[in-house]
Amino acid sequence: MFSNRPIKFIGRKEAQEQERNQLDNVVARRFYIIIGVVIVIASIFALRLFYMQVNKSDFYSAKLEQYSTNTFEVDALRGEIVDRNYNKLVYNENVVCATYYAVKGIKDDEIKSMVNFLTKNCNIDISSVTEREKKDYLIMKDKKFAKSLVSEAEEKALAANDDGDTEYYNLQLKRITDSVLKKHLSDDDVRYYKLYYTIKNCKSGSAVLLENISYQEASVIGENNDLLRGIQVTSDWKRAYTDESTLKSTLGKVTTKKQGLPATLKDELLALDYSNDSRVGTSGLERQYEDILSGNKSVMTLKYASDGTPIVKTKKQGSSGENIQLTIDWDIQSQLTQMVEQCLYSHTAERYQQHIYCIVMEPKTGDIIALVGKEYNKEKTPYEMKDATYLTYTGAYRIGSTMKGAVIYACFKNNIIKANHYEADTSEGLKIAGTKAKHSWNKSGFGNINEVQALAYSSNIYMMKIIIKLAGGHYQYDKPIHIDKSAFAKLRNAAGELGLGVKTGIDLPYEAATGPRVEEDTAGKLLDFSIGQYDTYTPLQLAVYASTLANKGVKVQPHLYKSSYKTDTSGNIVTLNTHKKHIMDDVSEGNEDAFNQIQAGMKAVATYGTAAGSFAGFQYDISGKSGTAEDYTHTGNVDHPNHLFISYGPSKDPQVVVAVLEERLKGANDAPSIAKKAFSLYFEKYGYNN
């Protein structure tokens, strides 16, 4: 009835031990589960890592190389600029350079060692170092002295500002005066810190340390490449000119790598994928045709060896820019330039004469054959002769009697006169009440003359009388006169149709439309306007004006660009694009009488008029108009006038136009002689089809 099994009594101690055993069992099971999960996860990671290292090794190696490689661009060779006969005017000159490619983790002691070596073995040109750069060098050279320039109180006050460091540095720069620089910074210091500063601040890519080094200096650098880590001898280019003194201001300038992008164009050019240190055209034709001349840059890669030494390779080969052929004939340009210089030299005593201009242009095409402008600066000792062709399209002058063709056209256009309209030019001249009497240059007058004779003899009185009619006035000697002020606009509009007072459209930046104008709309000023003594115009506008008269009302846009081209591997010229003629205005229809009479008058100028003496016996048939614009500026009652001559030839079928302007010449007038030289040079070279 009763079991023989022993009865086990469980006390508190046994119960606690049983509970611990159960807990240990649970923990052990969970531990093994966690260990198992960890082993599984680790196995997955190990398998994934194996897959990445073996199967995807090429992909990740390429990624590593990409992230550890810097790329930078190198300017392509710029296109050349040649004249119409392919004579080089602007080209690239090879320059041997010492270029530094950024060394990763380079120490200051190594930089100093390299700089010391270069300063001892190479010529360091410091002529282009600016005053601001010298201040930077001084701060870098003597930090203790630079710190002493700012008081502790000032430093503490600046430290509280967000841009305190910049303000502190600017204050140091401000307190480094010329005398401080002379005392604390020698030329040897400038040479040293020019290199040190460049290397120190080149953290990636490259920087040119020395330009135009000699072959001996290049050899020394190449033989010591272990000492000069990151410094390599490279080949670069710089812009060179056939003649530094002729046409250069119109050919334009290109920045250096150091100058980089000009501030005024920086945002625009960066948007076009230029680099900050890109060389770019900033003026003249270099700027106008930047997109043609610049070419495509090479892309370089910069990798590093284990010791930080840079390894440079070409990733993408660039291509040079296209060459530009101009309409200019360099032979004619050079000879006319020489003659203009001789004229200026012969006028040394003429205190107020500084400029002479001569423009040769083909009226039917707009081709500019010669664009001459010279400045004889008499403010310097010795006097300085320099190129001023940019003033042919930016400088404005009164044009005197060359304006008279435009006056006759305006009066024909507005039905004020018809062919063979006569006015009296007598010794009494023309007088408005309260003003002095006005006369032609011949105060005896020319009698009763028509528009052809008025041009031939350059009658002021004829022009004044017809301009009064244009203004609705009724002239009586020494009586008041009322004019319609719209006559100013009528004359300006007519002159603009012929090319005066409006932009010519020349393919150059910064062209001026007209000079500063004082708006006085009195009768007296209108009379001055009719003889070229009021509004001002550029020499190039004069040439376009003469071309429009030669073309009987067809205004053709002047241009310097003729074509763009490249040369193939055999040296043959491959034309890529050519200029297309552009007619800017055509007022020939309905104005035949006006242009026939104006041309007859300009023909008469050279046969029996004001220029007959200058062209007597001249072998070529030309038509022209002389002009003298009074100028009493700074001279009291002594006139130092502008002398002008606009002309074309042959008279019947004009091939070429010549416009000459001599600024403020009191003595002999050279304008007709310069024009004769231009005609002779052109016809001898390109033929005379009369």
NUVEX-163636 format. One record per residue: x, y, z of N, C-alpha, C in turn. Coordinates in steps of 0.05 Angstrom, whole numbers, plus 5000, padded with zeros to 4 digits. Atoms other than C-alpha are relative to their C-alpha. Example, Ala and Ser with C-alpha at 12.3 -4.5 7.8 and 13.67 -1.06 7.14 Angstrom:
BEGIN
501849765000524649105156501850245000/498449764999527349795143498550225014/
end
This chain:
BEGIN
501649765000500050005000501750255000/498149784999505750465013502449944983/497750035018511450584963502549985017/497550034987518450384982502050234993/498249795009521451004946500450205023/499549814978524851484993498650274995/501349755002521252115006502150235002/498049785001525252754985498650265008/501149744990523853375024501650234988/498749765012525354034986499650245017/500149764983527154595030500550254983/499549745014528455325013502649994985/497350005013535755194996499949854974/500150165024534054644947498350144979/501649855020528655064914501550224986/498449795013533455634903502149884981/498050125018538655174873498749904974/501450095024533554864826499350244981/500749765016531455564803502550104985/497649905013538655754789500849824977/499350195022539755124748498350054975/501949945022533655274706500950264985/499149745012536155994695502649974984/497550055014543055754676499549864973/500650145025540055284625498950194979/501249805019536055864593502250184989/497849835008542156314591501849864980/498150155017546455774561498849964972/501350045027541255634506500150264984/500049745014540756374490502850084990/497249945007548356454489500849864974/499350155024549055894439498650104975/501549885023543656204396501450254990/498649755007547256884397502649944985/497550075013553856554381499549904972/500750115027550556194323499450234981/500749775018547656844296502450164992/497549855006554357204302501649854979/498450155020557756634265498850024973/501349985026552556664210500550274987/499649735010553157424203502950044991/497249985007560757384204500649854974/499650165025560456854150499050164976/501149845023556057304107501950224993/498149785005560857894116502649894987/497650115011566757444101499649924971/500650075028563457184038499850254983/500449755015561557894017502850134995/497449885003568658144030501649854979/498650165020571457563990499150074972/501149935026566757733933501050274990/499049735007568858473935502949994992/497150005005576258313937500749854975/499350175022576157783884498550094974/501649945024570457913836499750294993/500449715005569858673844502650165005/497549864993577158833856500650224979/499449805020577959193789498350255003/501849774997571859633802500950185023/499249844977574159853871502850124998/497449885005581259953849499850254983/500549765017578760423795498950235017/501249794983574560793847502250125018/497949904982580560853894501850194984/498249835017584861123837498650264993/501549765007579361613818500050205023/500249824977578661893888502850115009/497349914992586261953897501450144978/498849865023587362293829498750274996/501049735007586763033816500250044970/499849935028585263303747500250304998/499849725005587063983720500350054970/499949945029586864333652502450174993/497849855011592364613609499150144975/500949845023591065173559501149894974/499150085026591364963487501550234986/498749795016595665343437497950184988/501949815010591965973417500450034969/499849965028590466083343501650254993/498449775009594866563304498250204986/501449795015592667223273501850094977/498449945023595067363202498650224983/501349795017593867913150498849864976/501550115023590067813084501949834983/498150165015596467523053501449795017/499050214982597767043111502750075013/497749914984603467453141499250005029/500650024972603767303215500150275014/500149754984601667883260500249935030/499950104972600467503326500449704999/499550285000603266823341500949915028/499250114974605366363398503049955001/497150044997612566373422500549805022/499550214980615165753457501650115024/498649914976617265873529500649755017/499250224982621165383573499550095029/500849934973618465383644500849805021/499750184978619665083712497350005014/502750024990612864833735500049825025/500250164975611264583805497349865000/502450164997606264013812499849935030/500350024971603463983883500849735011/499050244987607063483927498349955025/501850064977602463143978501749985026/498850024974604563264050502850115001/497349895001610763664032500650165025/499349864976614463944093501350274993/498949735004616664664101503050004995/497150015004623964484106500749924971/499450095027623664134038499450234980/500749775017620264754007502350205000/497849814998625765204034502549904986/497650115013631164734008499850044970/500449985029628164743938500350304992/499949715007627365503938502950105001/497249924998634565603962501649914975/498650115024636965163905499450164975/500849855024632965533852501150285000/499049734999634966223876503050024995/497150015005642266023872500749934972/499350115027641965693804498450114977/501849895021636566073766499750305003/500649725000635066783746497050045007/502749964992628766993783499150284993/501049745009625067553747497950105020/501949894981621568003797498750264990/501049745012619668573749497050025001/503049995000612268373750498849975028/501150034972611668283826498750275009/501549764992606468773852500650085028/499649904972606769193915498549835020/501650164982601168783945501449735005/498650254997605068143933502450035018/497749954983611168443966499150025030/501049984972606968594028499449725011/500550284991604667864030502749865007/497450124995611967654025501250095026/498849894975614068104083498649875024/501550124979608567824127500949715004/499150284999610867124109502849985011/497250004992618167294120500450055030/499549914972617667644188497450025015/502650004986611467434226500150175025/499849844975614067764290499650304994/500249725008614868434255497150074991/502749965010608168364220498050025024/501850004976604868214288500250275015/499649754986607868844317498650244988/501449795014604069264266497250045011/502749994989597569124303500249985030/499850004971596769294377498349775012/501550224987594268774427497050075003/502849914998587969194438498549974974/501250025026586569214364499549704993/500250295005587868464358497749885015/502150114984583168314415497250094990/502549905010577668754386499249864974/500650135025578268434318499349705003/500550284995578167734347497149945005/502850034993570967844368498350004975/501549995025568767934295500149744986/500250255015566567364250502349984980/497850005020571667574197502450145011/497849864986576767814248502749934988/497450075011582567424216500650164974/499749845025581367764148500550295006/499649724992580768444181502850055012/497349984988587168324220502150014979/498150025022590968134157500050264983/500249755016588268734119501250245015/498949784984590369194176503149994998/497150035004597468914171500950104973/499349915027597569034096499950304998/500449715002595069744105502450155013/497849874986600769904153502849944989/497450055014606269634108500250214978/499649795019608170264071502349954982/497750025018613170364015502650015015/497549984984618470574065500549765016/499750244985617069964107501149774982/499150205019617969514046502950034994/497249955007624469844027501949935023/498350054977627169764097500249705007/500250274989624969054112500049784979/500250205021624668704044501950074977/498049965021630668653997499149864974/500650145025630468433924500549705002/499550294996633567773945497749875015/502350104986627767693994497749964981/502350025020622767823938500449764983/499450235017626167303894499449745016/500450244984626066793951497049955005/502850044991618866903974498149994976/501750045024616166943903499649704995/500250295004617866203896498849865024/501050134976616466013968496950045002/502949954998609566343967498549834980/501450155021607766003901499849705008/500050294993609765303925498249955024/501550034975606765393994496950014995/502949975005599965593965498949824978/501050185021599665063911499449735014/500950244986595664513946499249784981/500750205020593364163883500550114972/499549915027594464193808502950104997/497349905006600464603785500150305001/499549715001603565293786502750054986/497549945014608865603741501750165019/498249864983614865803782501750204985/498249835016619566073728499249984971/500650005028618166283657502550084984/497949935018622866333598502849955011/497450074988628565973633501949924977/498050075020635065843595500349694999/499650295002636965143570501949905021/498250074978642565143621498549975026/501650014976637665283677498249764999/501750245003633064743650501549755005/498350244996638764243650500649965030/499550014971640464413723497649895015/502550104986633264303744499549714994/500450285008632763653705501949815014/497950174988639263383735499649975030/500450004971636863523806497149955008/502950044995629763253804499649855026/500450134973630962843868499850225021/500049784981632263493905497550174996/502249825007626763873869497449844994/502450175004620763413880497750174991/502449865010614663623840500750214979/499249795019618664113797500949874974/499350115026618963953723500450224980/499549825022621564303662497849954979/502350035018615464423617500350214977/500149815023614064763551497350145000/502449845000609065323549500150204977/499949805021607365913504499250275011/500949734995606466663505499450144974/500749865025603467143455502350184991/497949845011608467483409498950154976/501049835021607568033357502250064980/498249935021610868173291501250285004/499149724995611168913308498550095025/501149924974610069143380498750284999/500949725000608569863358497850064979/502049965022603669763300497649835004/502650144999596369573307499549845025/500150184977597669253374497550055017/502449944983591969613412497549884988/502350125013587069343360500249704999/499750294999589968643357499249905028/500950064973588868633433502049865018/498350124980591668313495498849735010/500850254987591467623528501249995028/499050024972592067513603502149785002/498150214994597767103632498649815019/501250194981596366483675499950135028/500049874974598166903735497750195003/502349814999593067443718497449854999/502550155001587766933700497750154988/502449885012580667143684499750295010/500549734991579267893685497550025017/502249984981574568103741497450064986/502549915013569568423694498749774983/501050225016568767773654500049735014/499550254986570067253707497549825002/502450174997562967013721499149894973/500950085027561266983647501849774990/498150205011567566583630500049745016/500250254984567066103689497649844992/502450145009560065933664500549854974/499350135025563365743598502349805004/498150214994567965243633502950094999/497249904997574165693637500949955028/498850034973578865593696500850285009/499249744989580866163742502650104989/497449915010587866163714500249974969/500050025030585866103640501050264988/499249775015589066563591497850074980/502349935015583766963556500450284988/499949745013583167553507498450205015/501349794984581468193543499450254984/500549765015581468713488500449944970/499650025029581368823413499049744988/500850245015580968233365500349755017/499650234982583567753419497549955016/502550034985577167883458497749944981/502350025018572467953399499749714990/500150275011574367263372501249795019/499150184980576066913437499149714995/501150275004571566323419501349864977/498750135023575266203354503049955007/497250024996582366323378500849815023/499250134975582165963446500649704998/499550295001581865223426498949845023/501050184979580364623470502349925018/497850064981584464503533500649705003/499350274992588163873551499349955029/500650084972586063503614502249825010/497750154988591763243658499149875026/500550134974591562763716502550025017/497849974980595762843779499649795021/500150224980596962203820502450035018/497849984981601662093877501249735006/498750244991606861573893499849985031/500350044971607261293964501350215017/498649804985612061833985498950284995/501249755006607462383959501050144975/499049885025611362523895497949994978/502149995021606662753839500849854975/499650135025605862343776497950124980/501849865019602962743717499749854974/500550135025599662433657497850154985/502149875016595362673599497649824998/502550155001588162443605498550054973/501449925025585262823545501750214985/498349815016589363153490498250224989/501549775010586963853473500650054970/499549925028586864193405500450304999/499449715002589564873385497750154988/502249835010585065453368500350044970/499949945029583365663297501550264995/498649765008587466183261498150194987/501749795012584366843239501650154979/498949835021585867183173498550275000/501149735000584767933174499850124972/500249855025582868413118502450184996/497749825000589068823135502249914981/497650065016594768863084502350125016/497949914982600868893129502150184987/498149835014605369193076499050284998/501249735002600569783064499850125028/500349914972599269833139502750115010/497349934990606769863154501050264988/499049775014608470373101498550265008/501649764992602770843120500750075029/499249944972604670773194502650155001/497449875001611770973177499750294991/500449735009609371583139498650185021/501349864979604671793195501950075022/498049954980610271733245501950234992/498349795010614772163201498750275001/501549744998609372703198499950105028/500149914972608672703273502750095010/497349914992616172743283500750284989/499449745012616473333235498450235013/501749804987611173693278500750025030/499250004972615073663343499350265014/500649744988613974403354497050055003/503049974998606374313347499149895027/500450094973604874283421497449845004/502650124995597574073415499449764981/500550235018598273553360501249745012/499150264989598672843387499349764982/501050235015594872403337499750064970/500750015029594372243263498849734995/501450255007589571723235499849984969/500450055028589071403166498649734997/501550255004583870873146499749954970/500450085028583870503080498049774999/502250194999577570123064498849954972/501350065025574269773005497050045004/502849934995567270083000498049794993/502050205009563869502964499949765019/499950244983566068963014500250065030/499649934972567569333079502749915010/497450094991574569033081501750255008/498149794991579269483122502849914992/497450075010585969473086502250105019/498049894981589669923135498450165021/501249854978587770203203502350125017/497649874988593070693225499250215020/500449794980593071103288502550015017/497649964985599271383321499850235020/500049804980600171783384502950095006/497349894994606172243396499650155027/500449894973606072363471502150205007/498049784995609373033484500050085029/499949954972607973003558502549875013/497750154990613972533566502550104988/497349935010621372673558501849765001/500549905027623672423510497249934991/502750055010617272433469499649704993/500550295004613971753462498049964977/501850075023610971473397498849735006/501350264994605870923408497549964983/502450085016600170553374497550125012/502649894991593370883378497749934981/502150085019589170493328497349975014/502650034986583970373383498450264999/501449745001582371123378498650054974/501449975025580171043306497049935003/502850074996573770743333498950075028/500949914973573471023405500450295004/499549724997576071733397498350164981/501949845017571472283370501150294997/499049745007573172943336498050154983/501549845019569873523301501349964972/499050085026570473403226499950224979/499849785018569874093195498449964975/501549995025567774163122499549724988/500750265011567773413109497149935007/502850034993560873463141498150094978/501849865019558173853081498549814981/501450195016556473243040497549905014/502350094984551773013096497950225001/501949775000548573713098498450014974/501350005027547073693023498149774998/501850235001544172993030497550045017/502349954983539773203088498050194987/501849815012536973783049498649894975/501350155022535673352987497849825011/501950204988532372823030497550135010/502349864988527773323063498750204980/501249835021526073662996500450305004/499449724996529374313015501450114974/498749915024533674342952499749784979/499950185022533874012884502750044985/497449985014539673912835500350284989/499349735010543174572817498450215015/501149794983540374962875502150215006/498049794997543875642879499550175025/500049814977545576082939502350194995/497949805003549676722942501949995024/497949984979556276712980501650254993/498849745006558577432982501850105023/498249894980563377863021498650095025/501449924976557978083069499649775019/500350244983557577373094497249955009/502650064989551877163139500050095029/500049884973549777533202497249985011/502550004984544377403253500250215021/500049784981542477973299501349925026/498750054974546878003361502449824998/497750185003552277553332502050124979/498049915019558677653292499349894973/500450105028558377583216501749754996/498650245007560276903190500750004970/499150005028564176793125501049724993/498550245009567076243083503050065004/497249964996574576133087501150234982/499449785017575076613028498050225006/501949804990571977233059498850174977/501149865023570877542990497549864989/502250165009565876982977500549874973/499850155025564776532917497950074980/502149925018558876882885497649825002/502550165001552476532864500849714991/499050275005554075782868497949795007/501850234994550475112868501549815019/499050194980551674502912502649874992/497550115010557174222868502350195005/497949804996561174862870500450055030/499849954971559574952944501849795013/498350214990562974282957502950044990/497349965012568774432910501550225014/498749774987570275102943499750005030/500550034972567974883012498750265011/501449764992562975463020498549965026/501550014975560675563092497350134997/502449845003555476073072497849844986/502050165014551975603023498849805020/501050204981551375063077498250125021/501649874979548775553129497350084989/502549915011543475823083498149774995/501950225005540675143064499249865026/500850124974540874893136497950185013/502149824989536775513156497349924987/502450085014531675293103499049735012/500850264988531774583133498650055027/501149944974530074903200497550184998/502549845004524175293170500550305005/499449714994527775963181500050174975/499949805022527576583138502350195006/497749844994534276923134499950284988/499549735009535277673130502450115015/497549914989541878013142499650165025/500049874974542878233215497350025012/502750014988535778043234499849755017/500450254984533477553287498949784982/501050225016531776863261498949795018/501350214984527076333287500549744985/499650265013528775603274498349785014/501250234989525174953283502249815010/497850154988529574563331500149714991/499950285011527673903298502149974978/498050015020532874093246502549855009/497750144989538273823292499649704996/500650295003534873133292500049924971/500150065028533773163217502849974988/497350025010541073293203501549765012/498750234988543372763253499049744988/501150255012538672243224501249964972/498950025027541172393153502949925002/497150074998548472373175500349715009/499950284990547071713212499649804978/500450185023544471403148502549974983/497550015016551071563116502449885017/497950124983555171303176501150175022/499049814979556371913221498250005025/501549984975554371913294498649745009/501150264993552371173296502349805000/497950205000556470553311500249874972/499650115027559570273248499549704999/500350294999558869543271502649864996/497450135002566369423267500249775020/499750244983568168743296502250045021/498249944978571669033357498450095024/501549914976569469153429500450295005/499849734989568169833460499850224978/500249795021566570213395498250235011/501649764992563870923408498250084977/501949905020557771203372500650294993/499349715005559571943381501450105025/498649894977563572383427498050155018/501749854982560872793486498750234985/501549795014555473273462498850205019/501349794984553473933492497550094985/502549955014546074013474499350305002/500949725002545074743454498650024973/501550005025539574803402499350284991/500349735010540575523383500650024970/499549975029540775793312503050004995/497249995004548175943320501349725000/498950274999549675223339499249834976/500850155024545674963280501850084977/498149915021550075383234502749875004/497550144995556275103268499849704991/500450285007553374403258500349964970/500050035029552674513184502750014987/497249995010560174633176501949835017/498350204985562574073222501350115025/498949884976563774503283498349955025/501850054977558874183331500249715010/499850284992557873423336502849894994/497450135004563972973339499749714991/500250275011565372313303502749875000/497550155000570571763302501249994972/498750035026575671693246498849774983/501250225015572571023228497350074988/502549915011565771343220500450174975/499349845024568971833171500549814976/499450195022571471233130497449874990/502550135008564570903130498350214985/501549785013561371583112501050034971/498949975027566171653053499349764982/500850245015564570933032497150014991/502949985006557071063034499650204977/500149815022558071672990501049884974/498950145024562371262942498149804989/501950215008556970722941497250134993/502549865006551471252927497749915019/502250054980547671102992500049735011/499950284989549470373006502150005022/498150004978552670323075500749715007/499050274995556869693083501449995026/498750034974559169453151503049954997/497150045001566669523160500849765017/499250234985570368913185503049944997/497250085000577268633202500349704995/500050295003575567893202499449924971/500450105027576367563134499349714999/500750294999576466823150501449875024/498650164980578466293200500949744986/498950235014582665693181501849845018/497950174987587265123203501849904978/498250125019593064793169500149705004/499950294998593164053153502949905005/497350114994599063583165502150064979/498249935022601963793098500650304999/499649725000601664523115498150164983/502049875017595864673069497950145016/502049844986590765203090497349884995/502750115002583864923105498150225012/501849784991578765503108497549885013/502350104985573365383160497650184999/502249815001569266013155500950264987/499349755012569166663116497950225007/501849784994566167353128497950034978/502249955019559467503096499350295001/500549725003558268203071497350075012/502549914987553068593111499450294993/500849725006549369203084498350105023/501349894976547369623144497750194993/502149815009543170133106500350054970/499949945028541270293035497950224994/501749775005538470983020500350104971/499449925028540370982946497450064984/502449975015533270922920498650265007/501449744997529871602910501950235007/498149784994536271982927502250014980/498050005021539871902861501250284994/499049735006540272652848501950095022/498349914978543172782917502849884997/497450135001548772272909501650074975/498649915024550272472837501350275004/498949734996551173192858502250005020/497850014979555273022920502549884987/497650115013559872582878501250194980/499049805018560473122826501650215015/498649804983562473612881502649895010/497650124990567573132910502149964978/498250015023570573022840501250284995/499149725005570973782833502050095021/498149934979574673842899502949944991/497350085007580573462870500950104973/499249905027580373782800500350304999/499749715000579074522811499450125027/500849904974577074582885502350025020/498149954978580574612952502449815000/497750195000584973992940501349984972/499050025028586574132866503150025000/497149984999593674352883501449755009/498850244989595073732924500049774980/500350235018592773262868500650074971/499249925027595273642808502249804990/498050185011598873142763499949725012/500150274987596872542807498949804979/500650195021596471922763497449865003/502550144996590071662793497750205003/502449834998583071952787498549955026/501350044974580272062856498150245005/501849794991574672462889500350025030/499649964971574872762959498750245011/501049764987572873283009501950065023/498349914979577573683052498450115023/501449894977575873933121502050125020/498449884979578674393174498150075023/501749954977575474393244501550175020/498749814982577274993287500149895029/499850094972579774853358501850205014/498649794985581775403407500549915029/499750104973582274953468502850055011/497449934986587775203516501850194984/498249845017590275683462499050294998/501049735002586176323472498850064973/501149925026585076653404501649874977/498450135021589976203366498849724993/501350245010586775653324502149784995/498450235006589974963325498049794990/502250155010585074603279500749714993/499750265011583873883259499950024969/500050015030585573743185499149734991/501150255009581673213148499949994970/500550055029581072903079498749734997/501450265006575972373059499949984970/499750035029576572082989499549714991/500350265011575371502943501050004971/499150015027577871262876499949714989/500449795020577171152819497250135004/502449854996571671672816497549864989/502350125013567071282768499149745013/500650264988567470602801501949955023/498149994978570670672870500849725009/498950254990575170102891500950035030/498949964973577970412955499450285010/500549754985576570953006502350065018/497949924982581771343045498950245017/500749784981580171773107502350065018/497749914984585472183142499150225018/500649794980584872603205502650065015/497749904985590573023233498950175023/501049854977589173273303501750255005/499049754990590474003320502750084989/497549925013595774213270499750294990/500149715008596974963263501450054974/498449965024602074893207499049854976/500650135025602374513142498249765004/502050214999596774023127501149764984/499050245013599273313112497949814990/502150195006592472983103499949924970/500150095028592273003026502549844992/497650155006599472753022499949715010/500350284989597972153067498049854983/502050135016591772013025501249914973/498750065026595872032960501849755003/498350234995600771532990498349755003/501850234996595071073010498949904973/501150085026591971082940502249874983/497850115016598770952907500649725009/499350264990600270362952497849804993/502250195006593370052941499949934970/500350055029592970142865502449864989/497650145010600169912854499849705007/500250294992598569262891497649864989/502550145007591369112873498850094973/500949935027590669452805498250255001/501649755003587170082781498149964977/502050055020580669972744498350244995/501449755005578470642717498349974975/
end
